[in-house]
């Protein structure tokens, strides 16, 4: 659970930093665009990592199941 909180916090911090940089460079529109783009990319990365972990656990479960059947 703490890993989930840490990853979510990292996504929000990156979005805030992108918003501040965009705001300082061009104004509110670019700041909002950068923040939204950052959140979308971070959430896509986060979702991909979660799916990869689920797939890896499933592979391990199948592997151990086949080992137990052989015994």
Steps between C-alpha positions, in 0.01 A plus 500: 500500500782741576646444153169599345492819706860582409439449128185711510681775687782493245244542217346800673837660571606462136173654383544791740856560380391489136217742577736745670753482216232547234343784698831681534593453134178581317207542736203314636406315180840339450523426872170312497593318181835389644339387826233295321755349264721407794212337690389301198848370426566420865174312536572306181842404632350406838232285338758326281717421800202355688402281204859380466511407868170312473626308198823412679312372807276291276803346327652414838172348619476283188865396535458392863174324419669293228791418736256376766317286244825332396571403858 
